[in-house]
Amino acid sequence: MSNVFLRKRADTELTFMTTARQLQNELTKYVMREKVMPKKWRYMIGRTLIAKVDEMVDNIIAANSIYVITEHDLELRKEFQTKAICNCFQIQSKLLRMIDCVETVTVKSLTPAIKLLNKEVATLKNWKKSTKIATDKK
């Protein structure tokens, strides 16, 4: 356990990755709850939502796997980062559709996922801004 107060803790380098995985797990569990998401809606809305979250995580993994030493690497990493950010807004759109279409889905029940999504967008944007070509310190 850390001795640093929660409000004084800084984000780690891979906050975008841990938040993405938390969001992925949260939405997967949410969609699979029978009381919240009836089976008739899982195929049409739930399946596409989970596919989009998986795509976001895949784009983050792809961006993070690129070690930036050239301009081409930089462009490629930023492309995957941009795709991940776009995925976040697509997920937001799918959540709004779910709220509008499924009577048992409420904003209140989605609050944890919405908070994670907002945090993910912010951390991805910060990560993208800080991405630059690595310089060797030998």
N, C-alpha and C positions, 0 to 999 in steps of 0.2 A: 504494500500500500504506500502511496506517495505521501510525503509530509507537506506537499505544496497544496495550498488551498485551491479548490476547483476553479474559482474565479481568476486565479493568477496563473493557471496552467496555460502554456502555449500549445498550439496545435503541432502535432508531429508532422514529419515530412509526408507520411502516407495517410493522412487523415482522409483524403479523397477516396482511398481504397477501402479503408475500414467503414466509412460512411456508406459507400456504395454497396458493400456486402450486407450491412445492417438493413439498408433499404430493400435490397433484394430479398432478404429473409422475411422482413416485415410484410412486404406486399404478397409474397408467396403464401405465408401463413394466413394473411387476411383473406385472400381469394379462396382459400381452401376451407374457411369456416362456413359450415352449412347455414348457420343462423344469419350470417351477414350476406353471403353470396350464394343464393340458391343455384342448384345444379344447372338449371336452364340458362343461366347467365354466364356460367364459367366458360363455356366453349366460345361464345361470341365476344365477350369482353375480357374475362379473366385470362384466357389463354394469350391473347394479343398483348395484354398489359405485362404479363410475366415475360413474354418474348422480348418486349422492348426493354425491360429492366435487364434481362440477360445480355442484350445487345450493348447496353450502356456499360455494363461491367466488362464485356469483351473489348470494347473500345478503350476503356481505361487500362486494362491489362496490356493491350497492344501498345498504347502510348508509353506506358511505364517501362516496357521491355526494350525501348529504343534508347541506346546510349548516344547522346547527341555530341558528335565530334565534327560534323560537317554541316553546311547549310542545308543539304538535302535531308539529313537526319532531323534537323530542326523543323523543316517544313513538314516532314512526315509525322513527327510527334505532334505538332500543332494541329495537323489535320485530324488525327485521332482524338485529340483533346476537344476540338470543335465538334466532332461527331458526338462525343460523350455529352457535351453541353446541350446539343440539339436533342439528344435522347431524353435528357431531363425535361425539356419543355414538351416533348411528345408524351412522356409519362404523365405530366401535369394535365395535358389535354385528355388523355385516357381516363384519368381519375375524375375529371369533371364530367365526362360522358357517363362514367359509372354512377356518379352521384345523381345525375339527371335521369338515368334509365332504371336503375335498380332501387326499388322502394326501401329496402332494408339497409342500404348504404347511406351513411350520413357523414357530414364534414367532421363532426365530433369523433366518430369512430375512426376516421382517417387521419386525425391530428398527428399521431406519432409519425406516420409515413410522410405527411406533408412537411413536418419540421425537418425530417431527415432529407427530404428532397430539396428544400430551401438551403440547408447546410451544404448539400452536395454541389449545388449550382455555384454557391459562393466559393467553396474550396477548389472546384475545378477551374473557375475563372482566375483565382489567385495563382494556382499552379501553372496555368497557361501563361500568365503575365511573367512569372518568374523563370520560365523555360528559356534557357540560353545554351550556347555552345560551351561544352566543358573545356576547361583549360587545365592542362597537366601541370602540376606543381612538383617538378623534379629538381 
